Amino acid sequence: MNIMFTKEMVHTALQTWCDNVVKVGKVHSEGGDVQAFSLQVLSESYDYDNGHVLFKPTLTFGQQTFRPTKEGALSYFVGGNSEYPDDKGFKLKPWVKVWFSKEDFILHNDLAIVQCNVHFIGEDDSHIFVNKSFVFKICDDGKVRIILHQSSLPYQP
């Protein structure tokens, strides 16, 4: 497969990521099976099932800073895993609006290396702003998935 990444594909991948954050919170607040839905998001949007993913969530630290497994990523998304006692379920807030801004990227064949800011608005009107880096890959099945996701709060001197 020789598909080349395009700017439109970058924007679609980022928008899908933002939309999925809102959907996870919505499934949770409506009493749905948030774990099953989050596993589906992880399979569709991250390459854990077929390869290796480098994931550094925003609010992780110590021995569990990085989440190279689907189980670790799921715990960060929805919490409730005794193996990751500090995870509260970042995506459960719920977030009602999530969008990206100031994106910049490098396209390299079937990869897009992306930096952007992501804004989260909570149901309680809270607002957080996060710096993100992603590497998106066009996988063998033609779907775009994340192979690197690094997230951090902006530096506060």
C-alpha positions, 0 to 999 in steps of 0.5 A: 500500500502506497498511500501518502499522508495529506494535510486533510488527513491530518485534520481529519485524524485530529478532529476524530481524536477530539470528537472521541474524547467528547464521545467517551464522556457522553457514553459515560454520562449516559450510563453506557459501557464506557470501557467497551466503547473506549476499547473500540476507540483504542483499536480504531485510533491507536495501533496497539492491536497491530504494532507498538504505541508510544503514549505519554498521557498528560497527567501521568507520573513516576513508574506509570508515566508511559503507557505502551500497552492498551490496558494502560491507555484504557486505564488512563481514559476511564480509570478503575484499574487497580494496576494503575491506582492514580488513574481517575479516568481523564475522559470521563469528566465529561468534556463537552467541547474539544478542539485543536489549534495551532497545528503544525506537521511534517508529512513523510510518506505514510506518516504525519508528525504533528504538534498542536494545542488541544482545548478541553471544555468541561460540562462544569465550564472548566477549561484546560489547554494541553500541548500535544505531539502525535505521529499518525500512521496509515496502517496496512488496512488503510486506517489512520492510527496513532503510533505516538501520542505525547501530551503535557501541560504548558510550561508555567515559569 
